Amino acid sequence: MERVMIISLGCPKNTVDSEIMSAIAENAGYEITTDPKTAKIAVVNTCAFIESAVVEAIETILETAKLKETGVLKKLIVAGCLTERYKEKISEEIPEVDLCIGIDGIPLLGKLLKENAKGLVTGELESIDFLNLERKLSQDGGTAYIKISDGCDNSCTYCMIPSIRGKMRSRTIEDISNEVKKLCSENGIKEIILVAQDTTAYGADIYGAPSLVQLLHELVKIDEVKWIRMLYCYPELILKPLISIMAAEEKIINYLDIPFQHASDSILKLMGRKGTLAEYNGLINKLKNIIPDIVIRTTFITGFPGENDDDFNILKTFIAENKFDRVGVFTYFDEDGAASYMLPDKVGNDLALKRRDEIMELQRGISQTKNQERLDNIYDIIIENVSDDGIFYEGRSYAEAPEIDGKVFVASAEPLMAGEIVRVKILEAREYDLIGEVV
């Protein structure tokens, strides 16, 4: 039986695509492996959202291609966003690549493997039926990402996603609910994490209006689901019905990932964002008043064209005053093809990096203080695995999303299982991580 290795790069949305490809390959008679030395076929599922992701994708492809000389690798396939963005260029510039598969080519993977296909397979980015296919989960720990839509209808000037992934295409509430039930019954999933390019816009294309709240009403009915977490929630669509169901339903954990991206009205306008500083502050105050223990994660971009000292100081003040629980910062990159590429008043990369570092230093102190405030409190912790030192278990509370936030290291007198949810008292606070013991 030939072994296939699938390398997944980028965001959790890509993780879902990779898990679907793993199941397709396995159902076609191939064995999935994580050992590069034994893989005869390698599939690199790429991200191409920003320049650093493109660089990582190309480096990974070239590194994997070396296995044709040092290992048993016979076929190298590139899938995902890089294929959609660059199409024929990949095979032309990296001849070691045998086959490129676009998003719509994912369900054809098994057939393409058997036919030993070469070249390029892409479609028109119309159907998302492949998201209803079986998945082979890539991680333990009782958690699964649920991709509720693909593509995006926003017009953020710095973003290439609409041109790469197409317009937003939502799955039906019934299809999503059926997937969650299946994953829970067959894999013991307790936490589901809803992901999309714009999670709050879910359903607008098929139901005539954003329908995330209606989806949540159905998902909370599934007994096996204990936690529902939402990522990529755009601020302008976090409205009263969504806040109300979060406050009312215990299963919908009090955590929101809201990509504000900036706080200066002039920069937000240049970015093509729909909010203003006043609206953002109003939303944050409303969330904190209605859900006092809400955890907010956000991202920002420094060095956007036209960002002057006043704009940056507005951003720093916004962060200092709102004291976000989690912050990620990217420096702007001039993407040829993005609308922002044509904007004047470019900011030098050195200055963009300096501003990024200033924000991260500010956030470091905020994060440390917030972790200190959690000392002696007791939280439900979902166990993921045993830590590298073999002494602690690694887990997360409602306040930590997997992969992007910190961890809670848990001491326990009794053995714990991945996916188990236990009560833990926090005993020590570090900059980003916490240490506690089961009570």
C-alpha positions as CSV (number, residue, x, y, z in Angstrom):
1,M,0.0,0.0,0.0
2,E,1.5,3.4,-1.0
3,R,1.9,5.9,1.7
4,V,0.7,9.5,1.3
5,M,1.9,12.4,3.5
6,I,-0.2,15.5,3.7
7,I,1.5,18.7,4.9
8,S,-1.0,21.4,6.0
9,L,0.2,25.0,6.1
10,G,-1.7,28.1,7.2
11,C,-4.9,28.5,9.1
12,P,-7.4,26.1,10.7
13,K,-9.6,26.5,7.5
14,N,-6.7,24.8,5.6
15,T,-6.5,22.2,8.3
16,V,-10.1,21.1,7.5
17,D,-9.3,20.9,3.8
18,S,-6.2,18.7,4.6
19,E,-8.3,16.4,6.8
20,I,-10.8,15.9,4.0
21,M,-7.9,15.1,1.6
22,S,-6.5,12.6,4.1
23,A,-9.8,10.8,4.2
24,I,-10.2,10.9,0.4
25,A,-6.7,9.4,0.0
26,E,-7.3,6.7,2.6
27,N,-10.7,5.8,1.1
28,A,-8.9,5.4,-2.3
29,G,-6.7,2.8,-0.8
30,Y,-3.6,4.8,0.3
31,E,-2.1,4.8,3.8
32,I,-1.7,8.2,5.5
33,T,1.7,8.8,7.1
34,T,3.5,11.6,8.9
35,D,6.9,10.1,8.3
36,P,8.6,11.8,5.3
37,K,11.0,8.9,4.9
38,T,8.3,6.5,4.0
39,A,6.0,8.7,1.9
40,K,5.8,7.9,-1.8
41,I,3.4,10.7,-2.4
42,A,3.4,14.1,-0.7
43,V,0.6,16.7,-0.8
44,V,1.5,20.2,0.4
45,N,-1.7,22.1,1.2
46,T,-0.6,25.7,0.9
47,C,-1.5,29.1,2.2
48,A,-0.9,32.3,0.1
49,F,-2.7,34.9,2.2
50,I,0.3,37.1,2.8
51,E,3.9,37.2,1.6
52,S,5.3,35.3,4.5
53,A,2.8,32.5,3.9
54,V,3.9,32.3,0.2
55,V,7.5,32.2,1.2
56,E,6.8,29.4,3.7
57,A,4.8,27.5,1.1
58,I,7.6,27.7,-1.5
59,E,10.2,26.7,1.1
60,T,8.1,23.7,2.2
61,I,7.6,22.6,-1.4
62,L,11.3,22.8,-2.2
63,E,12.2,21.0,1.1
64,T,9.7,18.2,0.4
65,A,11.0,17.9,-3.2
66,K,14.4,16.9,-1.9
67,L,12.7,13.6,-0.7
68,K,12.7,12.5,-4.3
69,E,16.5,12.2,-3.9
70,T,16.9,11.3,-0.3
71,G,13.7,9.3,0.4
72,V,11.2,7.1,-1.5
73,L,9.1,10.0,-2.7
74,K,7.8,9.6,-6.3
75,K,5.1,12.3,-6.6
76,L,4.8,15.8,-5.3
77,I,1.4,17.5,-5.3
78,V,0.7,21.2,-4.4
79,A,-2.8,22.0,-3.3
80,G,-4.8,25.0,-1.9
81,C,-4.3,28.7,-2.0
82,L,-0.9,28.9,-3.7
83,T,-2.4,26.9,-6.7
84,E,-5.4,29.2,-6.9
85,R,-3.2,32.3,-6.8
86,Y,-0.3,31.3,-9.1
87,K,-1.7,28.4,-11.1
88,E,0.7,27.5,-14.0
89,K,3.6,29.4,-12.5
90,I,4.2,26.7,-9.8
91,S,4.9,23.9,-12.3
92,E,6.9,26.3,-14.5
93,E,9.2,27.6,-11.7
94,I,9.3,24.4,-9.6
95,P,9.5,21.5,-12.1
96,E,9.8,19.0,-9.2
97,V,6.0,19.5,-8.7
98,D,4.0,16.9,-10.5
99,L,0.5,18.1,-10.0
100,C,-1.3,21.2,-8.8
101,I,-4.8,21.0,-7.3
102,G,-7.1,24.0,-6.8
103,I,-9.8,24.2,-4.2
104,D,-12.4,22.6,-6.5
105,G,-10.0,19.8,-7.2
106,I,-10.0,18.5,-3.7
107,P,-12.7,15.9,-4.1
108,L,-10.9,14.6,-7.2
109,L,-7.8,13.7,-5.2
110,G,-8.4,10.0,-5.0
111,K,-9.1,9.7,-8.7
112,L,-6.1,11.9,-9.6
113,L,-3.8,9.7,-7.5
114,K,-4.9,6.5,-9.1
115,E,-4.6,8.0,-12.6
116,N,-1.1,9.3,-11.8
117,A,-2.3,12.7,-13.1
118,K,0.0,15.6,-13.8
119,G,-0.3,19.3,-14.6
120,L,-3.0,21.5,-13.2
121,V,-6.5,20.8,-11.9
122,T,-8.6,23.9,-10.9
123,G,-12.3,24.8,-11.1
124,E,-14.5,27.9,-10.9
125,L,-14.8,27.9,-7.1
126,E,-18.6,27.4,-7.2
127,S,-19.3,24.3,-5.1
128,I,-18.4,23.6,-1.5
129,D,-19.9,20.2,-1.4
130,F,-16.5,18.8,-0.6
131,L,-16.8,20.2,2.9
132,N,-19.5,17.6,3.5
133,L,-17.1,14.8,2.8
134,E,-15.6,12.5,5.5
135,R,-12.6,13.9,7.4
136,K,-9.6,12.1,9.0
137,L,-8.9,14.3,12.1
138,S,-5.3,15.3,12.4
139,Q,-5.3,16.0,16.1
140,D,-6.4,14.5,19.4
141,G,-7.8,16.4,22.3
142,G,-11.5,16.4,21.8
143,T,-11.5,19.4,19.5
144,A,-12.5,19.9,15.9
145,Y,-12.6,22.8,13.5
146,I,-15.9,23.2,11.7
147,K,-15.7,25.1,8.4
148,I,-19.0,26.8,7.9
149,S,-18.3,28.6,4.7
150,D,-15.5,29.3,2.2
151,G,-14.6,32.4,0.3
152,C,-15.3,36.0,1.2
153,D,-17.5,38.9,0.0
154,N,-15.6,41.7,1.9
155,S,-13.4,44.2,0.0
156,C,-10.5,44.8,2.4
157,T,-8.0,46.5,0.2
158,Y,-5.0,44.6,1.6
159,C,-6.5,41.1,1.2
160,M,-6.2,38.6,-1.6
161,I,-8.6,36.1,-0.2
162,P,-11.6,36.9,-2.4
163,S,-9.5,36.5,-5.5
164,I,-7.9,33.3,-4.2
165,R,-10.9,31.5,-2.6
166,G,-13.8,33.2,-4.4
167,K,-17.1,34.6,-3.2
168,M,-18.5,33.5,0.1
169,R,-20.3,30.1,-0.2
170,S,-22.0,28.9,2.9
171,R,-22.9,25.3,3.9
172,T,-26.5,24.7,5.1
173,I,-27.3,24.5,8.8
174,E,-28.4,20.9,8.3
175,D,-25.1,19.9,6.7
176,I,-23.0,21.6,9.4
177,S,-25.2,20.1,12.2
178,N,-24.9,16.6,10.7
179,E,-21.1,16.9,10.5
180,V,-20.9,17.9,14.1
181,K,-23.1,15.0,15.2
182,K,-20.9,12.6,13.3
183,L,-17.6,13.9,14.6
184,C,-18.9,13.8,18.2
185,S,-20.3,10.3,18.0
186,E,-17.3,8.8,16.1
187,N,-14.4,10.8,17.5
188,G,-15.5,11.9,21.0
189,I,-15.4,15.6,20.1
190,K,-16.4,18.0,22.9
191,E,-15.3,21.4,21.6
192,I,-16.2,22.6,18.1
193,I,-14.5,25.7,16.7
194,L,-16.5,27.5,13.9
195,V,-14.2,29.0,11.2
196,A,-14.7,30.8,7.9
197,Q,-13.2,33.8,6.2
198,D,-15.9,35.8,7.8
199,T,-17.8,33.7,10.4
200,T,-20.3,36.4,11.3
201,A,-21.4,36.7,7.6
202,Y,-22.3,33.0,7.5
203,G,-25.5,32.2,5.6
204,A,-26.1,35.6,3.9
205,D,-25.6,34.0,0.5
206,I,-28.1,31.1,1.0
207,Y,-30.5,32.4,3.6
208,G,-30.7,36.1,2.5
209,A,-29.2,37.4,5.7
210,P,-26.4,36.5,8.1
211,S,-27.5,33.4,9.9
212,L,-24.8,32.5,12.5
213,V,-27.3,32.9,15.4
214,Q,-29.7,30.4,13.7
215,L,-26.8,28.0,13.3
216,L,-25.8,28.3,16.9
217,H,-29.4,27.6,18.0
218,E,-29.2,24.2,16.3
219,L,-25.6,23.4,17.4
220,V,-26.3,23.9,21.1
221,K,-29.0,21.2,20.9
222,I,-26.3,18.5,20.2
223,D,-25.8,16.8,23.6
224,E,-22.2,15.7,23.0
225,V,-21.0,19.3,22.3
226,K,-19.8,21.0,25.4
227,W,-18.0,24.0,24.0
228,I,-18.7,26.1,20.9
229,R,-15.9,28.6,20.0
230,M,-16.0,31.2,17.2
231,L,-13.0,32.6,15.3
232,Y,-12.9,35.3,12.6
233,C,-15.9,37.3,13.7
234,Y,-16.0,40.7,12.0
235,P,-17.0,43.5,14.4
236,E,-19.8,45.1,12.3
237,L,-21.9,41.9,12.4
238,I,-21.5,41.2,16.2
239,L,-25.0,42.5,16.9
240,K,-27.4,42.1,19.8
241,P,-28.8,38.7,18.8
242,L,-25.3,37.1,18.7
243,I,-24.3,38.7,22.0
244,S,-27.6,37.6,23.6
245,I,-27.2,34.0,22.6
246,M,-23.6,34.0,23.8
247,A,-24.8,35.3,27.2
248,A,-27.7,32.9,27.4
249,E,-26.2,29.6,26.2
250,E,-23.5,28.0,28.4
251,K,-22.1,25.9,25.6
252,I,-21.2,29.0,23.6
253,I,-18.0,30.0,25.4
254,N,-17.3,33.6,26.2
255,Y,-14.5,34.0,23.7
256,L,-14.5,36.0,20.4
257,D,-11.8,36.4,17.8
258,I,-12.5,39.9,16.3
259,P,-10.0,41.1,13.7
260,F,-10.2,44.9,14.2
261,Q,-7.0,45.4,12.1
262,H,-6.6,49.1,13.1
263,A,-8.3,51.9,15.2
264,S,-7.6,55.0,13.2
265,D,-10.7,56.0,11.2
266,S,-8.6,57.2,8.2
267,I,-6.6,53.9,8.1
268,L,-9.7,51.8,8.5
269,K,-11.3,53.6,5.6
270,L,-8.2,53.1,3.4
271,M,-8.3,49.4,4.4
272,G,-11.8,49.1,3.2
273,R,-13.0,48.2,6.7
274,K,-16.6,48.9,7.7
275,G,-16.2,50.1,11.2
276,T,-14.9,53.2,13.1
277,L,-13.0,53.8,16.3
278,A,-16.2,54.9,18.1
279,E,-18.1,51.8,16.8
280,Y,-15.3,49.5,17.9
281,N,-15.2,51.0,21.4
282,G,-18.9,50.8,21.6
283,L,-18.9,47.1,20.7
284,I,-16.2,46.3,23.2
285,N,-18.0,48.1,26.0
286,K,-21.3,46.3,25.1
287,L,-19.6,42.9,25.1
288,K,-17.9,43.5,28.5
289,N,-21.1,44.9,30.1
290,I,-23.3,42.0,29.0
291,I,-20.6,39.2,29.2
292,P,-18.2,40.4,32.0
293,D,-15.8,37.5,31.5
294,I,-15.6,37.8,27.7
295,V,-12.2,37.0,26.3
296,I,-11.4,39.0,23.1
297,R,-8.6,38.1,20.7
298,T,-7.8,40.5,17.9
299,T,-5.2,41.2,15.2
300,F,-3.7,44.5,13.9
301,I,-1.7,45.6,10.9
302,T,1.1,48.1,11.3
303,G,2.7,50.1,8.4
304,F,-0.4,50.3,6.2
305,P,0.0,53.0,3.5
306,G,-0.7,56.4,4.9
307,E,-0.2,55.3,8.6
308,N,1.4,58.3,10.3
309,D,2.4,58.8,13.9
310,D,-1.0,60.1,14.9
311,D,-2.7,57.0,13.4
312,F,-0.3,54.7,15.2
313,N,-0.8,56.5,18.5
314,I,-4.6,56.1,18.1
315,L,-4.0,52.4,17.7
316,K,-1.7,52.2,20.7
317,T,-4.3,54.0,22.9
318,F,-7.0,51.7,21.6
319,I,-5.0,48.7,22.8
320,A,-4.0,50.2,26.1
321,E,-7.5,51.3,27.0
322,N,-9.3,48.1,26.0
323,K,-6.7,45.7,27.3
324,F,-7.4,42.8,24.9
325,D,-6.7,39.3,26.2
326,R,-4.9,38.2,23.0
327,V,-3.3,40.3,20.3
328,G,-1.5,39.4,17.1
329,V,0.3,41.9,14.9
330,F,1.3,41.7,11.3
331,T,3.3,44.2,9.3
332,Y,1.8,45.4,6.1
333,F,3.2,43.9,2.9
334,D,2.5,45.4,-0.5
335,E,0.8,42.6,-2.3
336,D,0.8,43.1,-6.1
337,G,-2.8,42.6,-7.1
338,A,-4.3,43.9,-3.8
339,A,-6.1,47.2,-4.1
340,S,-3.8,48.7,-1.4
341,Y,-0.9,48.2,-3.7
342,M,-1.9,51.3,-5.6
343,L,-2.1,53.5,-2.5
344,P,0.4,56.3,-2.0
345,D,2.4,57.2,1.2
346,K,4.0,53.8,1.7
347,V,5.5,53.1,5.2
348,G,9.0,51.7,5.3
349,N,9.3,48.1,6.5
350,D,11.7,49.1,9.4
351,L,9.1,51.5,10.8
352,A,6.3,49.0,10.4
353,L,8.4,46.5,12.3
354,K,9.3,49.0,15.0
355,R,5.6,49.8,15.5
356,R,4.7,46.1,15.6
357,D,7.3,45.6,18.3
358,E,6.0,48.5,20.3
359,I,2.5,47.0,20.3
360,M,3.7,43.6,21.2
361,E,5.7,45.0,24.2
362,L,2.6,46.8,25.3
363,Q,0.5,43.7,25.0
364,R,3.1,41.6,26.8
365,G,2.5,43.6,30.0
366,I,-1.3,43.4,29.5
367,S,-1.2,39.7,29.1
368,Q,1.0,39.2,32.2
369,T,-1.4,41.3,34.3
370,K,-4.5,39.4,33.0
371,N,-2.8,36.0,33.7
372,Q,-2.0,37.2,37.3
373,E,-5.7,38.0,37.7
374,R,-6.5,34.4,37.1
375,L,-4.5,33.1,40.0
376,D,-6.5,30.9,42.5
377,N,-9.5,30.8,40.1
378,I,-10.9,27.4,39.1
379,Y,-11.7,26.7,35.4
380,D,-12.9,23.9,33.3
381,I,-9.9,22.7,31.3
382,I,-10.0,20.5,28.2
383,I,-7.0,18.2,28.2
384,E,-5.0,17.9,24.9
385,N,-2.0,15.8,25.7
386,V,1.0,15.2,28.0
387,S,3.6,18.0,28.0
388,D,7.0,17.4,26.6
389,D,8.6,17.1,30.1
390,G,6.2,14.3,30.9
391,I,5.2,16.0,34.2
392,F,2.2,18.0,33.3
393,Y,-0.8,17.6,31.0
394,E,-1.4,20.3,28.4
395,G,-4.9,21.8,28.2
396,R,-6.9,24.9,27.6
397,S,-9.7,26.8,29.3
398,Y,-12.4,28.7,27.5
399,A,-9.9,31.6,27.3
400,E,-7.4,29.8,25.1
401,A,-8.0,28.8,21.5
402,P,-5.7,26.0,20.2
403,E,-2.5,26.7,18.4
404,I,-2.8,30.5,18.6
405,D,-3.1,31.2,22.4
406,G,-1.2,30.0,25.4
407,K,-1.7,26.8,27.3
408,V,-2.7,25.6,30.8
409,F,-0.2,23.1,32.2
410,V,-2.1,20.8,34.5
411,A,-0.8,18.6,37.4
412,S,-3.0,15.6,38.3
413,A,-2.7,12.8,40.8
414,E,-4.9,10.6,38.5
415,P,-4.3,9.8,34.8
416,L,-6.2,12.1,32.4
417,M,-7.3,11.4,28.9
418,A,-7.1,13.6,25.8
419,G,-10.5,15.3,25.4
420,E,-11.4,15.0,29.0
421,I,-12.7,18.2,30.7
422,V,-11.5,18.7,34.3
423,R,-11.7,21.3,37.0
424,V,-8.4,23.0,37.6
425,K,-7.2,25.6,40.1
426,I,-4.6,28.1,38.7
427,L,-1.5,28.2,40.9
428,E,1.1,30.0,38.7
429,A,0.9,32.6,36.0
430,R,3.5,33.1,33.3
431,E,3.6,35.7,30.5
432,Y,1.3,33.7,28.2
433,D,0.8,30.3,30.0
434,L,-0.7,29.1,33.2
435,I,0.0,26.3,35.6
436,G,-2.6,24.6,37.8
437,E,-3.7,21.4,39.4
438,V,-6.9,19.3,39.3
439,V,-9.3,19.9,42.2
